[in-house]
């Protein structure tokens, strides 16, 4: 499934100064790994962010934000933001900054065998 290439370029530009950035194809989209941990990504037209699960109530009140669900249940700490919530560079940067703030506290996923 395709993802928004323009959004990918906008994220790359925002994260361009990072030396610990890696891109990976995931979930039919694109993930941006920071320090080996999933930080932000793209699923179709939506921005995916990984933030502190305790901030759930705060972020769900913002335009375009919803829980990320793959199995019918919200994934703790993962959220999708529709284009409505990422339309301007300050909007996108705020979301990415939230994910970067949480990244040092996030756990790395284990290597699959």
BADRENDREN-259776 format. One record per residue: residue in three letters; x, y, z of N, C-alpha, C in turn. Coordinates in steps of 0.001 Angstrom, whole numbers, plus 500000, padded with zeros to 6 digits. Example, Ala and Ser with C-alpha at 12.3 -4.5 7.8 and 13.67 -1.06 7.14 Angstrom:
2
ALA513190494310507800512300495500507800513200496700507800 SER512850497750507080513670498940507140512900500030507870 
//
This chain:
113
UNK500843498825500000500000500000500000500892501244500000 UNK500550502211499249501348503426499108501169504340500316 UNK502166505181500530502083506188501588502373507548500969 UNK502055508587501700502167509956501225503647510355501103 UNK504126510470499867505526510791499612505878512217500016 UNK504936513135499864505172514519500284505352514593501801 UNK504528513872502541504668513840503994506017513232504367 UNK506447512203503664507755511603503925508867512640503751 UNK508789513420502697509798514455502461509763515526503552 UNK508581515886504004508453516888505071509066516370506375 UNK508841515081506672509423514481507876510941514432507744 UNK511429513999506593512882513957506366513513515327506602 UNK512877516357506099513402517711506264513436518099507747 UNK512378517784508463512296518109509886513361517364510692 UNK513662516135510305514618515305511043516016515308510432 UNK516252516151509436517492516091508659518770516305509467 UNK518706516950510592519920517200511380520305516013512267 UNK519456515018512346519718513871513223520704512913512579 UNK521653512447513360522631511462512883522169510034513179 UNK521181509896514060520714508580514484519398508186513818 UNK519168508692512607517915508468511888518068507342510879 UNK517058506481510829517018505387509862515577505247509376 UNK515411504963508109514074504732507546513887503244507284 UNK512687502745507574512361501344507326510946501232506788 UNK510779500375505808509426500055505336508766499175506391 UNK507569499586506846506836498833507876505345499042507699 UNK504580498017508004503113498109508025502544498612506705 UNK503246498418505599502792498957504329503006500457504240 UNK503797500992505150504106502416505177505593502611505371 UNK505952503692506018507347504034506238507521504454507687 UNK508538503881508341508846504248509725510174504985509767 UNK510238505983510624511473506710510871511938506302512266 UNK513075505632512291513643505135513536514661506163514035 UNK514591506473515314515555507369515948516203506566517068 UNK517524506484517031518273505699518013517790504250518032 UNK517443503721516867517022502329516759515603502047517217 UNK514830503094517519513451502921518000512481503650517083 UNK511330503015516834510319503667516008509887504958516696 UNK509928506052515934509603507362516485508377507941515785 UNK508450508091514476507330508569513670507277507734512398 UNK506170507847511697506044507117510445504850507607509655 UNK504596506896508585503485507245507703502724505981507360 UNK501417506028507517500499504984507062499507505658506127 UNK499583505334504872498770505960503832498958507471503865 UNK497947508222504287498026509683504337498308510214505742 UNK498373509318506720498457509728508121499872509675508680 UNK500161510621509561501377510590510347501150509639511513 UNK502117508787511796502079507923512972503123508458513938 UNK502751508580515212503707509011516224503695508024517382 UNK504840507936518044504971507128519252505325508091520375 UNK504428508195521348504645509125522463504306508427523778 UNK504530509134524850504226508619526183502729508295526262 UNK502369507048526576500946506692526665500170507546527664 UNK500850508116528647500177508967529639499658510263529021 UNK500126510607527828499681511838527161498463511608526275 UNK497904510408526294496802510029525409495671511048525416 UNK495178511405526576494055512341526665494373513687526041 UNK495586514170526262496001515460525699496012515430524177 UNK496617514387523615496784514389522160495498514058521419 UNK494641513239522012493383512906521338492453514112521222 UNK492690515130522032491886516356521958492329517267520809 UNK493458516965520194493982517806519111493367517404517771 UNK493262518357516856492652518066515550493375516959514785 UNK492575516020514313493086514968513440493702513774514134 UNK493815513782515453494493512699516174493507511616516598 UNK493953510369516455493168509218516914494125508106517326 UNK493616507151518087494412505998518478494812505194517242 UNK495970504584517291496391503663516239495913502271516647 UNK495183501629515762494639500293516033495004499361514889 UNK495515498182515230495756497175514202494914495928514454 UNK494608495656515700493861494445516030492512494759516651 UNK492009495966516411490736496363516989490881497006518357 UNK492111497040518868492374497688520156493436498754519950 UNK493348499852520695494383500878520581495747500335521008 UNK496770500722520290498143500370520653498655501466521582 UNK498974501117522807499394502098523810500587502906523317 UNK500420504216523300501501505111522938501640505405521455 UNK500809504783520624500871505009519180499598505703518710 UNK499780506758517907498653507552517441498814507874515969 UNK497688508061515295497664508481513899497091509886513831 UNK497708510690512993497236512061512813496899512241511344 UNK495669512611511067495213512800509687495844514066509106 UNK495768514241507789496321515444507176495787516747507782 UNK494596516719508312494029517902508984494935518383510119 UNK495592517461510797496445517810511934497893518071511587 UNK498269517865510320499672518050509920499810518990508733 UNK498794519791508482498762520624507287499818521707507211 UNK500250522231508355501266523277508342502569522726508919 UNK503670523386508609504960522931509154504991523023510680 UNK504469524100511301504440524114512773503626522957513358 UNK502495522587512714501698521449513192502523520167513136 UNK503133519908511994503933518695511835505089518679512831 UNK505763519791512977506905519865513889506487519598515327 UNK505329520108515749504846519854517119504656518365517360 UNK504062517661516379503863516218516533505204515483516595 UNK506109515831515712507415515169515696508175515463516989 UNK508086516683517484508755517024518739508221516192519905 UNK506912515934519939506349515071520985506950513674520921 UNK507087513150519705507660511817519534509140511803519916 UNK509874512833519542511293512913519893511489513056521400 UNK510577513742522060510635513909523515510528512553524214 UNK509674511682523692509470510371524302510546509361523898 UNK511162509549522758512080508554522204513152508058523179 UNK513818508920523953514834508396524875514274507454525931 UNK512990507586526252512351506733527265511746505467526660 UNK511558505449525353510923504315524673511849503102524689 UNK511251501945524746512027500703524710512236500279523269 UNK513407499732523009513669499157521687512917497845521598 UNK512380497552520417511726496271520249512802495208520094 UNK512494494018520558513455492919520467513631492466519023 UNK514792491933518722515050491406517397514250490134517189 UNK513624490030516018512870488809515707513822487733515241 UNK513489486521515615514323485376515225513930484850513884 
//
